[in-house]
Amino acid sequence: MMEIERINPDSLYKHPNFTRIITVKGPMKLIFIAGQTPSDENYYPVSVGDYRAQYIAVMKNLEIQLKAAGADWNDVVFRRIFVLDVEEFKSKTRGEGAPEFGDPDNPPPTTLIGVTELADKDFLIEVDLMAVTDV
């Protein structure tokens, strides 16, 4: 049986948007999902210029991929987010009324990285995931 432990050491700030550490032990299936951009089924950008709408589009596409691999948001053990403007991204995706994917009380460890460009000039965000499920 697989066990997942979420750890936020008492001596470190408990961040509201991610868990500091997740450990996994036991028989498991590791799932790595490539960076998802705000694109449609033909790889055309969606919601150009809108961080919130692009974030929601990315997360919904990731949800499709998690399901295809036999997982859901509760199985995500690491998330990496690339954005063109960190402050704009945070202002549109956090706080009251922010879109939620997974358990807001147990978010995965997350790295938020500001970048100068993504694969298309109209992409504002890209997210990749690692998930783990029982075999």
Summary of the structure (lengths in Angstrom):
residues: 135
radius of gyration: 15.2
end to end distance: 8.9
largest distance: 47.0
contacts: 367
relative contact order: 0.28
helix: 21%
strand: 31%
